[in-house]
Amino acid sequence: MPEKNTPDSNRRSERSRRAIYDAALALVAEVGYPKTTIEGIAARAGVGKQTIYRWWSSKAEVLMEAFIDLGAQAAEAAGAGDWAKNDSIPDTGDVEADLKTVLRATVDELLDPRYEAPARALAAEGLADPSFGEDFVGRLLMPSLDLYVRRLRAAQDAGQVRADVDPYIARDLFVSPLAQRWLQGTGPLTHAYADTLVEYALYGIAPR
């Protein structure tokens, strides 16, 4: 008797998970986060809503994992030379050029329609729900922000940044204004703006 092929439950689960990620990202972009529901995600993904609740407790959790996966997929597609894939900011010996490279890439990502709608939704949900906000910062924001701290410490070791500078505060000098302008729309988000933030952070605004 020929053996029957048994369904691969792991493969089926991964296929369902991928469909749920895609559905969550698509719905947030199309109808906005407030109108996105677990039921809508399930219908779009072609799964039962009980499947979603088996893995996540809320639409915010679904969206955050979908967003993290989107970033991982983008880094994978970018190739091994990409700084995000290597989980480090490039160190060419020129800290100004390296920070500008990464901050420009951040601008491009924030303006990419694939990222903008879910990123704004997650940021808003993080403010509305402190518990989710803590998870959002820990899982999504801090890993990226820590890359800047490590690069600034390397610059300190190389004598390019003063030894007494707190790298966490120095990081915030250019990362935080970028985030604020993106969230509040107080001005255009451009490569030139990113470059200026790096220059102001590194050299200050007093006459040289």
N, C-alpha and C positions, 0 to 999 in steps of 0.2 A: 504494500500500500504506500503511495507517495505521502511524504510528510506534509502536513498543512503548515503554511507560513503563518505564524502568530503575529498579530499587530505589534509594532514597536511602540510601546506606550511612551517612552522617552521622546521619540521622534514626534509622536502625535502631540505631546505636551509642548514641545518646543515650537511646533508649527502653530499651535493655538496661542502661545505666548507672543509669538512674533505678530500674529494677526491682531492681537489685542493692543500691542504697542502701536502698530500702524493706525489702528482705528482711533485710539485716543489722541494721537498727534493730529490726525486728519480732522477730527471733530472740533478740537480746540481751535484750529486754524479756520474752520468753516463757520462755526456757529458761536464761538467764544466759550470761555471756561464756564461761566454761570449756567449756560444751557446744555453743557456736556453732562451726561448722566451715565451711570453704570449700565443702565438698560440700553442706552444709545450705543455705548461702546460694544456691548455684547452683540447687539443686532448687527452693527457694522462689521464686527469680527466674525460673525457666524458661529458664535458659541453661546452657551447658556450663561445667564448672569451668575449662577451658582459657581461656574468655573472661575469667574473673576474673583468672587468672594472667597474662594478657596485659597487664592494666592495673595489677595490684597483686601484691605478693610475699607478703602475709600478710593474715589476717583483721583484724589491728589496723589496717593501712593502709586497708582497705575501710571499717572502722567510723569511722576518723577523717575520711575524706573525706565519708562519709555524714552525720556529725555537723556538719561545717562547712557542708555543703549545707543541712542542716535549719535551721541558724541563719540562713543567707542567705535561705531561703524564708520564714522567720518574719518577718525584717526587711522583706522585700518586701511581705508581706501587711499589715504594720503601718502602712504608708503613709510618705510622704516626711517627715512630721513626727517620726517616731520617731528617737530619738537613735542607736540602733544602725545604722539605715539611713544616717544622715548621717555615720556613722563619727566621731562626736565626742560628748562629754558636753555637755549644754546649758549655756550661760553666760548666766544671767539677771541676773548681778551679785551673786547670793547663793550663795556657794560651799557653804554648809551645806545649803541647800535642794536645790541641784543634785546634790550627792553623795548625799543621802538618796534622791532620785528614782531615781538609777541603781542604788544598792545595793538598794533595794526591788525594782526590776525584776530584779536578779540573784537575789534570794531567790525570786521567783515562778518564774524559769526553773529554778533548782535543784530546786524542789519539783514541777515539771511532769513527769508520768510519761514524756512523750516524750523529755525530756532526761536525766532522772536516771539510768536504767540505763546508757545508752551513756557518759555522762560519768563515772560511777563506774568502768566497765570501762576506759575510756581512762586514767584516773588510775592505776588499779592496774597496768595494762600498762606505763605510763611508769616506774613504780618497779621493775618486774621486768626491764625491758629498757632499759638506759641509752641505747642508740642511738635507740630509738623515743621514749623520754622526751624527749630533746633535740629531736627533730622535733615532738613533741606540744607542748612548751612554745613553740617558735619559731613554729609555724603557728597554734596555737589559743589559747594563753594570752597571749603577749606582745602581740599586736595589741590585745586588750581592755585589758590592764593599762596599756599606753602611753597610752590615752585618759585615764586618771586622772592620769598624770604631766603631760600637756598641760594639763588643767584646773587642776591645782594650780599650775603655772607661771603660768597666766593670773591666778590668785588672788594669787600673789606680786606680779605686775606691778600689780595693783589695790590692793596694800597690805593684803589680807585674810589673808595668810599671811606669816610672817616671811621675810625675804629669805635668811637663813642656813639655812633648813630644806632638807634634801635631799628633793626630791619623791618619789624612789623609796622612801625609808624611810617617808615620811609616807603614801604609798599603802599600804604593807604594814601600817600600823597598823590599818586597817579591812578591807582585803581579806583578809589572811591569817587573822584570827580567824574570819571568815565561812566561809572554805574549811575550816578545821579543824573547826568545829562541824558542818558539813555532812558531812564525811568520817567523823568519829569519833562523831557522834551524841551529843555531850556536853551538848546542850540543845536546846530548840526553836528552829527557824529561822523568825523572824517579822520583820515590818516594824519592830516596836518594837525588836528586837535590832539590826537594821541601823541604825536611827536613833541608837541609843545608841553604837554603834561610831563613827559619824561625830562625834558630840558629844565622846566621849572623845578621839578623835584630834585634833580641832581645839582643844579647850580643856583637855585634860589631866585629871588626877584629883585634883590638889591643890586645897585650898580657894581660891576666888576672892575 
